[in-house]
């Protein structure tokens, strides 16, 4: 059985193209990341372009939905 992608939050509105793009960005934003400083899995986005580690308090500026090191 294939795993279904989440299209939550939009319902049947806005058309399929926008819903697919929203799902792609949403899944990319919520994926687990490792901290470049300490290597823990507690690296997440605080605000648009600001990423921080909850374990070692390392902060870095990146792009809005993903981090480019």
C-alpha positions in Angstrom: 0.0 0.0 0.0 1.4 3.3 -1.1 1.8 6.1 1.4 -0.5 9.1 0.6 1.0 12.6 0.6 -0.7 15.1 2.8 -2.8 17.8 1.2 -4.2 19.1 4.5 -5.3 22.6 5.0 -6.6 23.4 1.5 -9.5 21.0 1.0 -10.8 21.1 -2.6 -9.9 24.8 -3.1 -7.3 26.5 -5.3 -6.7 23.8 -7.9 -4.4 20.8 -8.0 -1.3 22.6 -9.1 -1.2 24.9 -6.1 -2.1 22.1 -3.7 0.8 19.9 -5.0 3.2 22.8 -4.7 1.9 23.5 -1.1 2.3 19.8 -0.2 5.9 19.7 -1.6 6.9 22.7 0.4 5.1 21.6 3.5 6.8 18.2 3.5 10.2 19.8 2.9 9.7 22.2 5.8 8.7 19.5 8.2 11.4 16.9 7.5 14.0 16.1 10.1 17.4 17.8 9.9 20.7 17.4 11.6 22.5 20.2 13.3 25.7 21.1 11.5 27.4 22.0 14.8 26.5 19.1 17.2 24.9 16.6 14.9 21.6 16.2 16.8 18.2 15.8 15.2 16.7 18.9 17.0 17.4 21.4 14.2 14.3 23.3 13.2 13.0 26.6 11.8 12.3 29.4 14.2 11.1 32.0 11.7 11.4 32.7 8.0 15.1 32.1 7.2 16.2 31.5 10.8 17.2 28.0 11.8 18.3 26.9 15.2 19.3 23.8 17.2 17.3 23.2 20.4 20.2 21.2 21.9 23.3 23.5 21.4 21.5 26.8 20.6 23.4 27.1 17.3 21.7 29.6 14.9 22.1 30.1 11.2 20.4 32.1 8.5 19.2 30.1 5.4 16.4 30.2 2.9 12.7 30.4 3.8 11.8 26.7 3.6 15.1 24.9 3.5 18.6 25.4 4.7 21.6 25.6 2.3 24.9 25.0 4.0 
